[in-house]
């Protein structure tokens, strides 16, 4: 689930469902990722995500707060279908930058001046 893309960016790839039963795994990966780099730059790749409930959205909000508190940045890639719609409805898409690919999200996180 957790991959170091390069020396600047950590990628967390989500698969299957993000709900009450799986939220702890994502929380653990996020906690590890925040500690790997200073400041943390993390891409959450949602391309393999099939389902997300309110617990999953809560984990993402908590991740965003933790990464920002550590002086880092968080971006999302591969959000589509119902998941993308949930992000728009809740307004999370205005707080969490969403990109079409991991490469685009990583480029956003590492662009000069940020």
C-alpha positions as CSV (number, residue, x, y, z in Angstrom):
1,X,0.0,0.0,0.0
2,X,2.9,2.5,0.7
3,X,5.5,3.3,-1.9
4,X,8.3,5.8,-1.9
5,X,8.1,7.3,-5.3
6,X,11.4,9.2,-5.1
7,X,13.3,11.0,-2.3
8,X,10.5,13.7,-2.1
9,X,7.2,11.9,-2.5
10,X,5.5,9.0,-0.8
11,X,2.6,7.3,-2.6
12,X,-0.2,5.4,-0.8
13,X,-2.2,3.2,-3.1
14,X,-5.7,2.3,-2.1
15,X,-7.4,-0.9,-3.3
16,X,-10.9,-2.2,-2.7
17,X,-13.0,-0.6,0.0
18,X,-12.2,2.3,2.4
19,X,-14.7,1.9,5.2
20,X,-14.9,1.1,8.9
21,X,-13.3,-2.3,8.4
22,X,-10.3,-1.0,6.4
23,X,-9.8,2.5,7.7
24,X,-7.2,1.4,10.3
25,X,-4.8,0.2,7.5
26,X,-4.9,3.6,5.7
27,X,-4.4,5.4,9.0
28,X,-1.3,3.3,9.8
29,X,0.1,3.9,6.3
30,X,-0.5,7.6,6.6
31,X,1.1,7.8,10.0
32,X,4.2,6.0,8.6
33,X,4.2,8.3,5.5
34,X,4.1,11.4,7.6
35,X,7.2,10.3,9.4
36,X,9.2,9.4,6.3
37,X,9.9,12.8,4.9
38,X,10.2,16.3,6.4
39,X,8.1,18.0,5.3
40,X,5.8,15.1,4.2
41,X,4.6,15.1,0.6
42,X,2.1,12.4,0.1
43,X,0.0,11.2,-2.9
44,X,-3.0,9.0,-2.1
45,X,-3.7,7.0,-5.3
46,X,-7.4,6.1,-5.3
47,X,-7.5,4.5,-8.7
48,X,-8.0,1.0,-7.2
49,X,-10.7,2.2,-4.8
50,X,-14.0,0.6,-5.3
51,X,-16.0,2.0,-2.3
52,X,-15.6,4.7,0.3
53,X,-18.0,5.6,3.2
54,X,-18.0,8.4,5.7
55,X,-15.3,6.7,7.8
56,X,-13.0,6.8,4.8
57,X,-13.7,10.5,4.2
58,X,-13.0,11.1,7.9
59,X,-9.6,9.3,7.5
60,X,-8.7,11.6,4.6
61,X,-9.7,14.7,6.5
62,X,-7.6,13.5,9.4
63,X,-4.7,12.8,7.1
64,X,-4.9,16.3,5.6
65,X,-4.8,17.8,9.0
66,X,-1.8,15.7,10.1
67,X,0.2,16.4,7.0
68,X,-0.5,20.2,7.2
69,X,0.4,20.2,10.9
70,X,3.8,18.6,9.9
71,X,4.3,21.4,7.3
72,X,3.6,19.0,4.4
73,X,1.3,18.6,1.5
74,X,-1.2,15.9,0.5
75,X,-2.7,15.3,-2.9
76,X,-5.1,12.7,-4.4
77,X,-4.9,10.9,-7.7
78,X,-7.3,8.6,-9.5
79,X,-10.5,9.7,-7.8
80,X,-13.5,8.8,-10.0
81,X,-17.1,7.7,-9.9
82,X,-19.0,7.8,-6.6
83,X,-15.8,8.6,-4.7
84,X,-15.1,11.7,-6.7
85,X,-18.8,12.7,-6.3
86,X,-18.5,12.3,-2.5
87,X,-15.4,14.5,-2.5
88,X,-17.3,17.2,-4.4
89,X,-20.5,16.9,-2.3
90,X,-18.6,17.2,1.0
91,X,-16.3,20.0,-0.3
92,X,-13.2,17.9,0.4
93,X,-12.2,18.4,-3.2
94,X,-11.5,22.1,-2.4
95,X,-9.1,21.2,0.4
96,X,-7.5,18.1,-1.1
97,X,-6.0,18.7,-4.6
98,X,-7.2,16.0,-7.0
99,X,-5.1,14.9,-10.1
100,X,-5.6,12.5,-12.9
101,X,-2.4,10.6,-12.2
102,X,0.2,9.9,-9.6
103,X,2.8,11.6,-11.7
104,X,0.6,14.8,-12.0
105,X,0.0,14.8,-8.2
106,X,3.7,14.3,-7.5
107,X,4.6,17.1,-9.8
108,X,2.1,19.3,-8.1
109,X,3.6,18.5,-4.6
110,X,7.2,19.1,-5.7
111,X,6.8,22.2,-7.9
112,X,9.3,24.9,-7.1
113,X,8.3,27.6,-4.8
114,X,6.0,25.4,-2.7
